[in-house]
Amino acid sequence: MILSGFRYSQQDTGDSVFNNLLLEHSFQVVFNHSYLGTAWSPIFYYPQGNVLAYSDNLWGSAPIYWLARAFFTPETAFQIWMIVVAILNFFAFYLLARSLKMNTWFSGFGSFLFAFCLPRLGQIGHQQLLPQFYSALALFFLFKFIQEKKFKHFLFFEICVYLQVLAGIYLGWFLLLSLPVLILVGKLFYKDKFSLRPFLDYRILISVLVFFAVLAVTLSPYYSAQKEIGPRSYSEVETLIPGVRSYVNIASTSILYNLYPPQLETATQNIPVRYENYLFLGFFVYFLLLVSIVGFVLIRRKYPDKTFWPPSFVVGFTLFAIITLISLRIPFTDYSFWVNVYKFVPGAGAIRAVIRAWTISYLFLFLAIMGLASLVYSRSSSRIFKVLLVAIGLIACLEQIDINPRYFDLAKERVIQTQIEQAVSAAVRENKIDAFYLRWGENQWFFDYELKAMWASMDLNVPTIDGYTGNLPMGYKSLVDTLSDRDISDWLRFKGVTPLSRKILILDSSVNGEEFTIDKAEILSLPF
């Protein structure tokens, strides 16, 4: 991306373009007062409102985009946003690791893994999973509060949790899910050091009530959307619950892929929705864990009264194990403990990709491994063993490199969007249209053209009936198939709009080879 001079962007013309559009929507809402959209209602799926609540909203990390957008095009601002949030992930984890007394080497290794591990690179097309720095900062302030009992640290913790929910619904929800478990595990293993009394301070209790009240108001559009379209069925959720094989599933673009046993590919190639299941961290991350455990045992034998498992390892690894277990499909069965989370935990009905629990479980795993490795490094009297630990950490980071990332040509995609905008602009000059709808040719990826229509809609400030989100509005016939004139008329009537009272521009398009053409542009003929 950078080496191309920002001409190419990661990852594809689907969710990557959609996330860019969500950030641009927020920019238009804040800085363009003539924009027809509102905070929770972009101007697609016309005339449906509250459509931002069908997916992530990205408001929590949007200011980073706004700053870049003030100087660059939407596409370049989005690329800068991706780079900046990755850097913030690195430094937020580094701050957390250093506060837990990890040394520079292993704080750096953990930060690199948190920001650039193979699972995160495997989901680079789902950019809503990138801005996780608030989670690391939330843990930093929570641990500060536990250590120093200062109210300001708890307040900053709550702010970071709130912003993480706004930055990414999945990231925020899984963070919230982990926090009660974290407190219980800490209390279980460290009764003397981990007191619950500071949490009972009246200021803390009031701030918690305020936090949940503000969070409830903020997320009320999601409650409204779920009430309208209903929660996801468990059968839909079940398809994205990871199995054991997911944890050895690796993309062929990994730099060390050809060195891995071919049995890994054989065992994982038929995993359903495989591209969502790239959870393998590489061998050397776990090798570092193994060597650190061996080193710790040897040191403890020598100094039994002075060597104890570091809290970051005990708590971190326990959290990793619990979250992984409850989100895992039990081997040789179709059962998962997640069914109980789905039934009883608030908000779980909105979580489709349970597999994304790795975003929080791996954070705790990296804290555990690096905390133990750092302790062993500091206590070891063998320079050779210290060099070995650092070498394994370096290789573990190198193992995360993706040598063949996916990308697309921004200029090429922009040509098609420009044609759509020209056709809509011509119609606007001749007729005052209320909205437009783009039909795409046969055997074309629907999201390519839905999203181009949505971008044209935002650029021109003209609503579109096209749409693409994580859910489908009630009454909207199909996401993957084009709508006929009757479908559009039925959709408008379903939304309480008299079709005769609206001028809807219909654009019929086709693709011949790589050439996109708008074949016909006319106002929808009604009634039927």
N, C-alpha and C positions, 0 to 999 in steps of 0.2 A: 504493500500500500504506500509506504513512505518512499521507497525506491522508485516507484512509478511517478513520483511527483504528484501524488494524490489523484492520478488519472484513474486508477483502479481502486475498487473498494471491496472490503470483505463484508459479507460472505456471498450472498446471493440476492436475487431480485425479489425475494419473498419477505421473510421476517426482518431482514436487515433494512430493507426499504421502508417497511412498516414502522419499525422503531424510529427511524429517521423522521418519518412523517409525524409520529406522536410528539417528538421533541420540537419539531417545527410548529406543530399546532400550539404547544405551550408558548412558544415565542410569539406567535401571532396574537394569541389571547392577551398576553401581557403588553405587547408593544404596538400592536396595530388595532386601533380603536374602531376601524371600519370593518374589521373581520367579522363575518357573520357567526362564527362559532363561539361557543362559551366554554368555560373551564372543563366541563364534563361532556360537552356535546360538539365534537368536530362535525363538519358539514358533509359527512358521507352517510350512507343508508338513509338519505332524505325520504320522509320527514321525521325519522326516528331521532329522539333525543337520548341523552345519557349513554351514547355508544362507547365512550371512553371506558366505562365500567365493564365492558365486555372483555377487557384485556388489562395488561399492565398500563400504568399511566406515565411513569418515569418523571413525575414532578419533582421528586426528591433530588435528582441529579441534574435536572433541567438547567439550573443557573450556569453550570459549566458550559453547556451548549449555547446558552444565550450570549455569554461573553464571547465565544468564538464566532457566533452568528453575527455579531455586531460588525465583524470585519471580513467575513467570508461567506461563500454561498452555503445553502443548506447542506449540500453533500460534503463539502470540505469541513464545515463546522461539526458534522456528525463524525467524521474521521478523527478530528481533533478530540472530540468528546471521548471516543473509544480509547485513544492513547492516554488522555489525562486520567480517566477513571482507572485504567490499568496501573498507572503510576501511583495513584492514590491508594489502590489496594495494597501495593507493595509497601508503601511507607506506613500505612495504618497498621498492617500486621507487624512491621518492624518495631513500631512504637510499642505495640502490645507485648511482643516478645522481649524487648529490652526491659520493659517494666516488670517482667517476670524473671529477671536476672539471667536471661540467656546471653551468651557471649555474641560478639559481632558476627563470627562465622555462621553460627547456626540460626541466629536471628535473620541474617541475609538469605540463607538457604530456605528457611520457612517462608519468608516473604516472597521469594521467587516462586515457590511452589503454589502459594496461595493466589498469586496474581496470574501465573502463567502455566499452571498444571495442565496435563493432557485433557482431563475432562472439561476444563474451562475453554481450552482451545477447540475441543470438539464441539462446543456449543457456542462458538463465536458468532454464528448466525442468529442466535437468540441473545441479542445484546442486552436484553432486560436482565440477564443473569450476570452482567459485568460489574455494575456499581455496588460492590459488597463491602466497601471500606467502612461504611457506617457500622457494620456488624463488629468488625475488629475494634473500632473506636468505642462501641457500646460496651464490649467486654473490658476494654482498658479502663473505662470510668467505673464500671461495676466492681472490678477488682480493687481499684483505688478506694472506692467507698468502703469495701469490706476491710481494707487495711487501715484506713485513716478515719473512717466514720464521719466524713464531712458531707454535709447536705448538698453542697454545690456539685460534688462528684456524682451523686445520685441524680441530680437534676440534669446534668450533661448526659448521663446514661440514658435517661428517658428521652431526651431530645434526639439522641443518635438512633434509638430504637424507632422512634416516630418517623424520622427521616428515612430510615432503611425501609420501612413499610411503604413510604411514598416513592422511594427510588425503585422498588421492585416488589410486587405483591408476594411472589414466591420467596424471595430473599427475606423479606420482613416477616412473613408468616412462619417460616421455618426457624427464624431467630426467636420469635415469641414462643414457639413450641419448645425450644431447647432450654429456655430460661428457668422454668420451674424445675426441670430435671437437673439443671446445673446446680441450683440452690440445694436441692435434696441430696445430690451426690456429695456436694461440698460438706454439708452438715453430717452426712453419714461417715465420711472418712476423716473429717477434721472437726470433731465436736468442740474441742477446746479453742481452736483458732477461728472457727466459723460460727459466730454467734448470730442468731436471728433477732436479737434484741434491737440492734440499730434499725432494722426494718420496721419496728413497731413505733418509732418516733412519730409523733403526731404530724410533723411536717412531711415525713415520708408518706404516711397514709393519705394525707390530703393531696399530695402531688400525684400519687398513684390514681386516686379517684379522678383528678383533673385529667391525667394522661389518658385514661380509658374513655372519659367523656369526650375529649377532643378527638381521640382516635375513632370513636363511634360516629361522631358528626362527619369527620373527614371521609370515612368509608361508607357513609349512608348511601351514596350512589351505587355502591356494589350490592348493598342489601336490597335496594330497589330493583336493580337488574336481576338479581337472583330470584326475587319474588316474582318478577315478570316471566322469566324464562325457566325458572326452576333450577335446583341444584343438579350437578352432574350425577348420573346414575353410577352406582358402584361398578357396574360392568364396563362403563367407559373408563373409569379410573383404573380398573384392574389391568388394562392393557399396558399401562405405563408404570407398573410396579416392578422393580428390578429383581432378577434372580441372581443366584450365585455366579452364573456365567458372565453377567454384566461386569463383574469386578475383574475379569481377565480379558475383557473385550477391548481391543485397541484398534484405532484407525490405522490404515496402511500408510498414512503420511508421516507417522512417527519416524524420527531420524534413526532409531535403532530397530525398526520393525523387522528388517531382514535378519536380525540376529536372534529374534525370538523363535521359540520352537514352533514349527508349522502346526502342531496340534492345537495351539491357541486359536488360530484362524479356523481350523476345522470345527472346533468346539463351539465357536461363537457366530459362525457365518449365517445361521438360520434363526438368530434371535429376532423376535418380532420388534418392529420399529428400531432396528439396530442402531441407527444414527443417534438415537436418544440414549443409548445404553453404553457409550464409551466411558466407562468408569475406571479403567485400568490406569494406575499411576506410574507403572514401570516397575521393574524388578529392584532397582537400586534404592528407591524410597524404603521398601520393606527390608532390603538388605541392611540399610543404615539402622533401621529399628532393631533388627536381629543382632548386629554387631554391638549396638549400644546396650542392649540387654545383657549380652555376654560380658561386656566390659564392666557393667554395673555389678553383676554377680561376683566377678573376680575382685573388684574393689571392696565390695561389702564383706567378702571373706577375710580380706586383709584388715579392714577397719569396721568390724560389725557394729560398734557403738557410735560411730560417727557418720555412717552412710545410710541415707534413707531415700526411698523413692521420691522424686520431686513431685510436689502437688500438681504441677502442670501436666505431668505424665499420668498420674493416678486419675485425676478428674477428667483430663482431656481424653484419655483412651477409654475411660468408662462411658463418657458421653458419646464418643464415636461408636462404641459397641452397641449402646442402647438404641441410638437413632438408626444405625444400620439394621439392627435386628427387627425393629418395629416396622421398618419400611421395606423389608425383604420378603420376597416370595419364598416360602419354605420349600427346600429341595424335595423333589418327587411328589409334590402336592400342588394344588392351586390355591392353598391357603396363605394368607398373610395377616399378621397382627394388625396391619393397617386398617382392616375392616372395623376394628374397635375405635381407632382414631377417627375414621370417616363418620361413624355413628354418633360419637359423643363429644368430640372436640369442636368448638365453635369455629366456623370458617373452613373446616376440612372439606365440606361439600363443594367448594369452589376450586380445590386443588386437584387438577387432572394429572399432571406429570409428577407423581410421587417420587419418581427416580431423581428428581432435582433436590431431594433431601441431602444429596452429596455436598451441596453448597455449604451446609452448616456442619455436617459430620466430618468433612475433610478439614475444615478450619480447626476443629478440636483435635483431629489426628495429627495435623502438622504441629500444633502446640505441644502435643504429647511427645512426638518423636524428637523434635528439636530441643525440648526441655530436657529430655533424658540424655541426648547426645551432648548437649552443652555441659551438663553435670559431669558426665563421664570424661569429657575432654579436660575439664578443669581439675578433676581429681586424679587423673592418670599421671603416672610418673614416667611413662614410656613415650618418648618423642615419636617413635615409629608408629605407635598406636594412634597418637594424635594426628599424625599425617594421614594415616589410613582413614580415620573418621572424616577429615576434611575432604580427602580425595573422593570418598563415597558420596559425600554431600554434593560436591561439584558435579560428579557424573549423574547423580539423581536429577540435578537441575538440567544438565545437557540432554538428558533422556526425554525432557518435556518438549524439545524443539519439534516443530511441525515443518517439514521440508517442502511440503507441497500444498500450501494453503489455497483455499478456493477464493475466487474474486471475480468481479465483473467490471466491464468497461462502462464508466459513468456516461461518457459522451455518446456512446451507442444507444444507451437506454434513453438518454435525454432527447434524442431525435424523435422517437416515437411519441414521447410526452408532448413535444412541441407541436407535432401534427394534431394531436387531440386538442391542444389549447387553441390552435389556429381555427379549427372547425367550430369550437365553442364560441370563440370571440366573434367570428363572423355571424353566428346566429344571434349573439347578444346585440350586435349592431343592428340587425334587421328586426329582431323581436325581443321583447323583454321576457326572457325565459326564467322560469322558477328553478329549474334543475335540468340535469342531463343524465343520460345513461349510455354507457359504451358497451356494445356487444362485440365479442371477440370471435375470431374464426374457429373452425373445428380443429380438434387435436392440438389446441394451444393450452399452455398452463394458465388456468383462470386467474391466479394471483398476480401474474405479470401485468395483466391488463386492468384488473380491478384496482391495483395499486397505482398504475399510471393515471387512471381516471381520477383517483382520489387526490393525487398530487396536482393534476391539472385543476381540479376543483379548488384546492387550497390556493394555488397560484392566482387563479382568476377570481376567487371569492364567489364562486357559483356552486351551489350545492350539487351533489351527485347522488343518484340512487345506487350506484356501485358501492361496494363495501367489502372489507376484509378485516376480520377480528378473530378473537379466540372463541366467540360464540356467535350465533345467528339470531337476529331479532325475531320475535314471535310474529308469524304471518309472512315473513320473507321466504319465498319459495325455495331458493337454492343458492348456495355459495359457489358451487363448482360449475353449474350450467347457466347459460345466458337466459335472461328473462324475456318472454314474448311480450307483445303489446298488452295482451290480456293479463299476463302475470303482473305487469306494472300497474295496470288499472286496478286489479284486485288488491295489490299491496297498498295503493293510495287509499282505496275504500276501507281497507282494514285499519288504517291509521286515522280514519275519520275525515279524510280529505276527499272532496268531490272532484273526480278527475277533470271535469269540464272547467273547474275553477283554476287549473294549473296548466302552464305551458311547459311541457317536458320535451327536451330535444333528445332524439334518438340517433346515436351514431352507430352505423353498421360498419364493421371493419373486417379485413381479411389479411392474411399473411401469405405471400408467395415467396418461398425460399426464405430470405432474411428481410424481404421488403414488406413493410407494413403500409397498408393503404386504408383510408377511410372511404368506403364505397358509396355511402349514402348518409345524408344528414337531413332529418326532417322532424317536424313537430309531431308528436304522438297524436294519431287520429282516434278520436273518441266521439260518441260512446260506441260500445259493442252491442 
